[in-house]
Amino acid sequence: MRRFQISLRTGSVLDVGVSGPKDATPLVFHHGTPGSLVLFEPFIEAVVARGLRYVSYSRPGYGSSTRQEDRTVTNCAEDTESILDEIGANRSYIIGWSGGGPHALACAALLPSRVIATSTIAGIAPYGSPGLEWLAGMGIENIEELTAALAGPDKLRRFLELTASGFAEVTGDQIISAFGDLVGDVDKAALTGEFGAFLAENFREGLRNGFWGWFDDDIAFTRDWGFDPSQIDVPVNVWQGAQDRMVPFAHGRWLAEHISGARAHLLPEHGDLSLAIGSFGKILDDLIESGKR
């Protein structure tokens, strides 16, 4: 992986990682919450094997990416466009995993001329969506965290001051216990070996300089996203597992029902983590196929 920083017009910087042929069409991967550009090698290999270039970056406030205070979900579209400009790419596929889902959808909504197709993997639906009990079905840790975010910045800051340090130092051997009530049996089974070590490294890198990226993600999720998912025109594929305790099944079902023309893959056997590791090749193939529409 080639890792570098790009400078934005605001004077801030983004950490970026790129793997694959220089002239290949990129796939921009939006990481979860918390997270970073640290890449899972089997995901990279799967992308490159399909003739694409894997691109990831740490959102503002994560890793060494400059914090953008009060950022919204839509701000990531400008960041993504800056990355595409930097690597000399006109158009891109987009994937967003869990907390990266809203950011992937923002790119689809705001960069239609540059996005070929988009997939969400266990992506969050907008807060306040009609007919969606937003917190229902989440593990207790997410309920407490997002309830704090809804109570305001001071409450969320105090919450993360108490909890973020555990993830900032977590190891692969500790990752299952760190997740607590957020993982059921199917996700616990996925959190072993190489994948567990990857997630721990991903969290450590993301939180290396503090919890502000995580903080800003949560605040952004609980506010207006700045676009209407129903108005997205590019192809969108929604992947969601029924055993997900981080982003419950109802979120994927809501997105599938409210994004015009969305292709829904609502799988009863998967959770948040098992879905990504168990179906990534299928997700890529579906994404590429949908881009031909």
Residue pairs with C-beta under 8 A, 6 or more apart in sequence:
1 17
1 18
1 19
1 39
1 44
2 17
2 18
2 19
3 15
3 16
3 17
3 18
3 37
4 16
4 18
5 13
5 14
5 15
5 16
5 64
6 13
6 14
6 16
6 82
6 83
6 86
7 13
8 14
8 78
8 79
8 82
9 82
10 68
12 60
12 65
12 66
12 67
12 68
13 64
13 65
13 66
14 57
14 58
14 60
14 65
14 66
14 79
14 82
14 83
15 36
15 37
15 57
15 58
15 62
15 63
15 64
15 65
16 37
16 55
16 56
16 57
16 83
16 86
17 37
17 38
17 39
17 55
17 56
17 57
18 26
18 53
18 54
18 55
18 87
19 39
19 44
19 47
19 48
19 53
19 54
20 26
20 44
20 47
20 48
20 52
20 53
20 54
21 48
21 51
21 53
22 53
24 48
24 51
24 52
24 53
25 51
25 52
25 53
25 89
25 91
25 92
25 93
25 116
26 52
26 53
26 54
26 55
26 84
26 87
26 89
26 92
26 93
27 47
27 52
27 53
27 54
27 55
27 92
27 93
27 94
27 95
27 284
27 287
28 55
28 56
28 57
28 80
28 83
28 84
28 92
28 93
28 94
28 95
28 107
29 39
29 43
29 54
29 55
29 56
29 95
29 96
29 97
29 100
30 59
30 76
30 94
30 95
30 96
30 97
30 100
30 101
30 103
30 104
30 107
31 37
31 56
31 58
31 59
31 62
31 97
31 99
31 100
31 202
31 206
32 97
32 98
32 99
32 100
33 98
33 99
33 100
33 214
33 217
33 218
33 221
34 62
34 99
34 164
34 167
34 203
34 206
34 207
34 211
34 213
34 214
34 217
35 58
35 59
35 62
35 99
35 100
35 202
35 203
35 206
36 58
36 62
36 63
36 202
36 203
36 205
36 206
37 56
37 57
37 58
37 63
37 205
38 56
38 198
38 201
38 202
38 205
38 206
39 54
39 56
40 194
40 195
40 198
40 277
41 194
41 198
42 194
42 277
42 280
43 54
43 280
44 54
46 280
46 281
46 284
47 53
47 54
47 284
48 54
50 284
50 285
50 288
52 93
52 284
53 87
53 89
55 83
55 87
55 92
57 65
57 79
57 83
58 64
58 65
58 205
58 206
58 213
59 65
59 76
59 79
59 103
59 213
59 216
59 217
60 66
60 67
60 68
60 71
60 75
60 79
60 213
60 216
61 67
61 68
61 71
61 210
61 212
61 213
61 214
61 215
61 216
62 205
62 206
62 207
62 213
62 214
63 205
63 206
63 208
63 209
63 213
64 208
64 209
65 213
67 212
67 213
67 216
68 75
68 216
69 212
69 216
70 216
70 219
71 216
71 220
72 220
72 223
72 224
72 225
72 226
73 102
73 103
73 106
73 220
73 221
73 225
73 226
73 227
74 106
74 109
74 110
74 225
74 226
74 227
76 103
76 106
76 107
77 106
77 107
77 109
77 110
77 111
80 92
80 94
80 107
80 111
81 111
81 114
84 90
84 91
84 92
84 114
90 114
91 113
91 114
91 115
91 116
92 114
92 115
92 116
93 115
93 116
93 117
93 118
93 119
93 287
93 288
93 291
94 104
94 107
94 108
94 115
94 117
94 118
94 119
95 104
95 118
95 119
95 120
95 121
95 283
95 287
96 102
96 103
96 104
96 105
96 118
96 119
96 120
96 121
96 123
97 120
97 121
97 122
97 123
97 276
98 121
98 122
98 123
98 124
98 246
98 247
98 272
99 124
99 217
99 221
100 123
101 120
101 121
101 122
101 123
101 124
101 247
101 255
102 123
102 124
102 126
102 220
102 221
102 225
104 118
104 119
104 120
104 123
105 118
105 120
105 123
105 225
105 227
105 229
105 232
105 236
105 255
105 259
106 225
106 226
106 227
107 114
107 115
107 118
108 115
108 118
108 232
108 234
108 236
109 227
109 228
109 229
109 231
109 232
110 227
112 232
112 233
112 234
115 234
116 234
116 235
116 291
117 234
117 235
117 236
117 237
117 287
117 288
117 290
117 291
117 293
118 232
118 234
118 235
118 236
118 237
118 287
119 236
119 237
119 238
119 239
119 283
119 286
119 287
119 290
120 236
120 237
120 238
120 239
120 240
120 252
120 255
121 239
121 275
121 276
121 283
122 239
122 240
122 241
122 244
122 246
122 247
122 251
122 252
122 272
122 275
122 276
123 238
123 240
123 247
123 251
123 252
123 255
124 221
124 247
124 251
125 132
125 134
125 250
125 251
125 252
125 254
125 255
126 224
126 225
126 229
127 134
127 150
127 221
127 222
127 223
128 134
129 254
129 258
131 254
132 250
132 251
132 254
133 250
134 146
134 251
135 142
135 143
135 146
135 147
136 248
136 250
137 245
137 248
137 249
137 250
138 146
138 182
138 245
138 246
138 247
138 248
139 179
139 180
139 181
139 182
139 183
139 245
139 246
140 180
140 181
141 163
141 179
141 180
141 181
141 182
142 182
142 245
142 246
144 159
145 156
145 159
145 160
145 163
145 218
146 218
146 221
146 222
148 155
148 156
148 158
148 159
149 155
149 156
149 218
149 219
149 221
149 222
150 222
153 215
153 219
156 215
156 218
156 219
157 215
160 211
160 214
160 215
161 211
164 207
164 210
164 211
164 214
166 178
167 178
167 203
167 204
167 207
168 203
168 204
168 207
168 208
168 211
169 204
170 178
170 200
170 203
170 204
171 197
171 200
172 193
172 196
172 197
172 198
172 199
172 200
172 201
173 196
174 200
175 191
175 196
175 199
175 200
176 183
176 188
176 191
176 196
179 187
179 191
181 245
182 245
182 246
182 272
183 191
183 245
183 246
183 271
183 272
183 273
184 243
184 245
184 271
185 243
186 241
186 243
186 269
186 270
186 271
186 274
187 243
187 244
187 245
187 271
187 272
187 273
187 274
189 274
190 271
190 273
190 274
190 277
190 278
191 199
191 273
195 273
195 277
199 273
206 213
206 214
207 213
207 214
229 255
229 258
229 259
230 258
230 259
230 260
231 260
232 259
232 260
233 260
235 261
235 263
235 290
235 291
235 293
236 255
236 259
236 261
236 262
236 263
236 290
237 262
237 263
237 265
237 283
237 286
237 287
237 290
238 252
238 255
238 256
238 259
238 262
238 263
238 264
238 265
238 266
239 252
239 265
239 267
239 275
239 279
239 283
240 247
240 249
240 251
240 252
240 253
240 255
240 256
240 264
240 265
240 266
240 267
240 275
241 249
241 252
241 267
241 268
241 269
241 270
241 271
241 272
241 274
241 275
242 249
242 266
242 267
242 268
242 269
242 270
243 268
243 269
243 270
243 271
243 274
244 270
244 271
244 272
244 275
245 271
245 272
246 271
246 272
247 272
249 266
252 264
252 266
253 264
253 266
255 262
256 262
256 264
256 266
263 286
263 290
265 279
265 283
265 286
267 275
267 279
270 278
270 279
276 283
